[in-house]
Amino acid sequence: MSTEEQTQVKEGVDQNTVDAVQRLSGKYKYGWETEIEMEYAPKGVGPEIVRLISAKNEEPEWMTKWRLSAFARWEKMEEPDWAMVNYPEIDFQDIYYYARPKSMVEKPKSLEDVDPKLLATYAKLGIPLKEQMILAGVEGAEDLPAEGRKVAVDAVFDSVSVGTTYQKELKKAGVIFCSISEAIREHPELVKKYLGTVVPASDNFYATLNSAVFSDGSFVYVPPGVRCPMELSTYFRINAENTGQFERTLIIADKGSYVSYLEGCTAPKRDTAQLHAAVVEIIIEKDAEVKYSTVQNWYPGDENGKGGIYNFVTKRADCRGDRAKVMWTQVETGSAVTWKYPSCILRGDDSQGEFYSIAIANNMQQADTGTKMVHLGKNTKSRIVSKGISAGKAQNTYRGLVSMHPRAKNSRNYTQCDSLLIGDKCGAHTVPYIEVKNNSSRVEHEATTSKVDDDQLFYCRSRGMDEEEAVALVVNGFCKDVLQALPMEFAMEAQQLVAISLEGSVG
Amino acid sequence: MGRAETLKALRADAAAARLAGLSLPQGAAWANAARQGALALVGAMGLPTKRDEYWKYTDPATLTAGEAPQAALFTPDERPVFDGVDRLRIVFVDGVFDPEMSDDMTGENLEIERLSTAMAKDIHWAKDLYGRLETEGHDPVERPLAALNSAFATDGVVIRATGKVRRPVNVSYLHRAMHSDAILHHVIRVEKGADLTFLENGPAAARLSKVMEVDVADGGAFHHVRTQGRDHERRAVTGSYARLGEGSTYKSFTLTVNGRLTRNETIIHLTGDEAVAHVAGACVGDGKDFHHDDTVFITHDAVACESRQVFKKVLRNGATGVFQGKILVKPGAQKTDGYQISQSLLLDDDSQFLAKPELEIYADDVACSHGSTSGAIDDTALFYLRSRGLPEKQATDLLTLAFLAEALAEIEDERLVDDLRGRLESWLKRHR
């Protein structure tokens, strides 16, 4: 395997970094397949498939109409080509848009009734669908306080949600956490009010396709003043071959509420590429706060670029009320092609958006990812920290927008993107757009390692470190902070990232 | 119709409108062939529209219109820039060569003549350069306005420096007619180890299209200082295309004051090891009618080259500043040192700064960095100066000049720095 070969790296990049990157992206642990009987909709997409998906989910008519109008729009749209990614043309008629395990045709009444094969699949992925105190085998679990940590999980397998844990306990707190198909049936007023208000059905090619054919996903509603008693998480698994996964997530944090949401994803190793086009919409009302963390670990394809997931995702958070807060944290290690820009609309005054990203691309992977910070309200703040690491023949692009509208007085943005290249066959690119339309706001974009906190540097140097060592330590320390902000589920994968240093990094 | 086809149709329409009133100048066979080639490129590419990503922040409509919009004349109350410098002066009035005001075209280590003269000669060294660097500059981004220039340029200067040229060459562009539409093209070759300073000044015309192709051979040095004149309504699109050989140097500074629309493109190809390219610019703009765009594309295609971009903009009363900069490091261009900074100082709430500072890197042993900031005058600094007895306006001017200083510092000739700083100071006083 080419990743095993000794990679030529430049001076100053230590072997631990190289090893850590290869460990993370060189071998894919989740490439096995679950053998399970599946039910498919016919291949391809058309109004009849859209109707079929809607019918399978037992949706009301308004939802079917909404999907159909999105589909009509999608047919007139063109695939975007501006990202720095290359892949063979996708035949949208050669994909299954709906696949569910046969055992899910009759909806299981409770988790106990779920097909043991499905439960075993998730157990093997380290996500047991049991209402237990703590996930076994997670490093550091013993350090947790005695009462442990609870995490509610919604597990999505190909096109359907197979189960959601802790629903009862969450209900007690008033939190609704269920699959989106269930929400459309049980809470139509909420879905109707919010669906498509952050990412409109006409937003972009993939989001529009998703609006037409999304099959499942998660729904979260946190009522006013409620601090969600546990972390919520969704685990996506693509299993069936030639299937596209189109999930839709809708999170609503009502006034003064708080929720932390995690997302993980894996897929089996296959020779053919598979499409994943998700939409995530987050609505954050006055004084509410949402943390959204992702460890994206879709199958990246083999070292020659065969197979892998095309990950074309639209994620956007709308800080509607004053003092609303959102934080995106993402660790992107998988997917053959990534096209993803989690964004923040800072509409409310004093609202705040943060984006922390670590993107690792190895072998033939291509990642074009970043964020958009749209400042509309007064005194809004945003911070972007992006670390891109390329190895093998991978291409890694940061693409971002910071926009200060004329009304967004006294706003503030700070952006830092660092890239590290390991080996001389890969590429690292930065494409930031900066649009400033008032003068009371300050926007800073930088991409140098020399701007780490001077006090910290001074302290390290006074302890006898040379400049480079000091910078490395401070940058690593910073990375660690971001990674530790990630919840336990992701800790094992994420901890390995800490070993990565950013010496000799480029903008 | 798909997006790509729509764009293509729009570009073709723009080209048809612009080409209608133009005819190809005639010259020697090689010159005609070069013009035909450039025209074919325009035909294939069309002309840009505001829907082009490359023109995202600047609307090229008035640059591609069939007729140049009129521009009122402006009589400056200052003595012309560079007047204090011993130089060889060449004057174009509304794009037309003026023999009366121009000096004799002779100089030590210098071959210089008009483009129209050179292009009438059957054998000329400019054959290998005219339109060539411009054509190479269309990859990876098409720049059809430059191709249009190569096809229809009526005049310009052709310079060959064979050694150290003591007297700088100064091209002055005067603007006398309200509707003038000038298309000028310069070809410059700096031979091995030669050294040339090239000065440009003046508003040129109601609308100017200018391309400059500069080939700097191994160890050569090219110094460029330019001021773009004060006429408020003038429009200009300029393209500087340079190819740098081993150990050569290209240093350029542009000062832009006023002007309704200015788009300055700089495309530099570092082809020899250890070549150095510095590109800097300062601009001051007042009012909604001011739009200034610096677009820079630097390609590192050799080992241990250095590039530096420093751009500063002071904007007020609804003025718009644009910066699009890119450092492309090709595979194998190891030991690259690339630096890019773009900053704007917004003196009031209506002005805007739009930037797209890009890096595209395919080599691992490089140090590339870029920074971009935008903001108002620092209140603390202002307070300090006022506490020392400076009136607010004077303090603001002082801080504004300090902000521009980093770009001015890129000019090596200190006399020029002082002169330009003085002009900026008086502009700020007038535009308080």
Interface residues (C-beta under 8 A of the other chain):
Chain A: V9 K10 E11 E78 W82 P406 K409 S419 L421 I422 G423 D424 K425 C426 G427 A428 H429 T430 V431 P432 Y433 I434 E435 V436 K437 N438 N439 S440 S441 R442 V443 E444 H445 E446 A447 T448 G504 V506 G507
Chain B: G2 R3 A4 E53 P331 G332 Q334 S344 L346 L347 D348 D349 D350 S351 Q352 F353 L354 A355 K356 P357 E358 L359 E360 I361 Y362 A363 D364 D365 V366 A367 C368 S369 H370 G371 S372 T373 S374 G375 A376
